[in-house]
């Protein structure tokens, strides 16, 4: 069984740092299932969240290798201990008149929002964990999905000791 | 004078002086000309002009290996920078400190496919410890300070600084930073005391302990502590290729090299040990053989400054992240405080067992008619040992014969490419050694294949009077590959027979001394002449083609399956 881990990496916000991390994954044959990156509240730093898979030894190596990258400040495997994670998905569906009420019901059932409406299309937005996003995918599948975009995962530890740098 | 306004090029040189750099190896070109102009106008730094940028980096690494101080290379953009990649990767793999300065096209031209543009930061990212593209002249001195700090601390390695042309002409105040602060870079030098006590207990109580001494022992200059620990715990020591010289070959606890071409007894001792104390080694496949069958009964204590090396290949029971010297010092003081029972009788039995294994030696048959490479290398050792020479090698059979037959009692005497296995490394590395120690005897033991990979450096040697004695084991083949073909590919010598120019004439063409040696009685006089010569030397030892390196553990086999001769 594939064992997914969510790795949260605090880095200096400098050019090339993402390449260093991505090169490390490709060069050593690790898989990237999803990746998100954005600056923290302090723009001197960025947060990279990578979902990867591997056995314990591989995850340990990934952690150590990441720590060896000079602009990497902190690495946390969020599968160890409690954490909260979210993804976002946007779906554009071409809707016939008789389907409109179905889509509204799906939105309600999956806790999604309709964020854009034209006479031919609806755009749904879902925010949730992987299961919630997957539920939306399954429910809209019978309809005419024109476009589907999905972010990688962002995750945050519930542990109060995670970051020793304030407000990051 | 401290707050003088200088150009980027001047700042580069002033920063090098601040870092204590006296010698650099390089090759000029378009975008880096301003630095060469600045070099022209100063006297603090000596620049050695090589004949290929790869050689500049190898020479810088050779310099770093023999001195322990960082080596520096300076090259231009594009092809100049691309030519440095092998050298950078070599230093990264074996963990030696070098700083490589590469020219770059102007900041406004980057990304426009300008003449001699290459994405150096991108190209070198995965083969150096860290790299920088300087985007503001105000950052230059801080970056140089950081580059030297990163190169020389933790597990040392290469750092690349890419210098756009316009940065080198812009001006700012020179005020070299006194300290370095890098949030994400804090190597841990001190081993955890609880782990050290646990390790000491395990080693004291062990019945069949062994120490594996790797390159990290050399880097941290821990050879004296290692000798003390081995003696106090009565524990035998074997070493990796990179650990050569970290334990005196004349100690009775010395088992020599382990691994693919290591000693039978060293491999057996590791395989039957109950405790392995691994110091500064990555457990590369060349020392473990088949990983699944490696030392299955052993508990492993692994000390390394690089956490990545621990439990990467061999799972550590007691991991200790730290500098080997610190950890061993901690262990010695703990030992002196607690004076634990080391179960001398068990240890003696174990040493006796190893003594018995020592009867299994490689069978060396002297070839008829032609010189034996092994005899030549032994003779070289005998005739040069009184000079305490620095011995560089290229990569292949001659490298293994040198590692097996030269006896090193001191560190930093064998200079050889271990991890990357770079043919063409030895000769330029020997130039680096000559630049560092002009009065020292420097040998480069080479094959007739590998010497041709950087032979253009004869000109550099001639220019600067680098008296490298190139001892070519000339067997007409890429010998190590041929050896594999003989055993594993039905003697199909596919593309391994290799020709070469007349090395004697070649030496003469470069103003060097060249001697061809074909008979046994010619060996001694030739070596004597070489030692006495005042110029670079090529000794062309024409040797038997089919000689093999034994002992030999075939790739993928367990360490105990040691072949000792052709008949195995």
Interface residues (C-beta under 8 A of the other chain):
Chain A: X11 X12 X15 X16 X19 X20 X23 X24 X27 X57 X60 X61 X64 X65 X67 X68 X69 X70 X71 X72 X73
Chain B: X121 X122 X125 X126 X129 X130 X133 X150 X182 X183 X184 X185 X306 X307 X308 X311 X312 X315
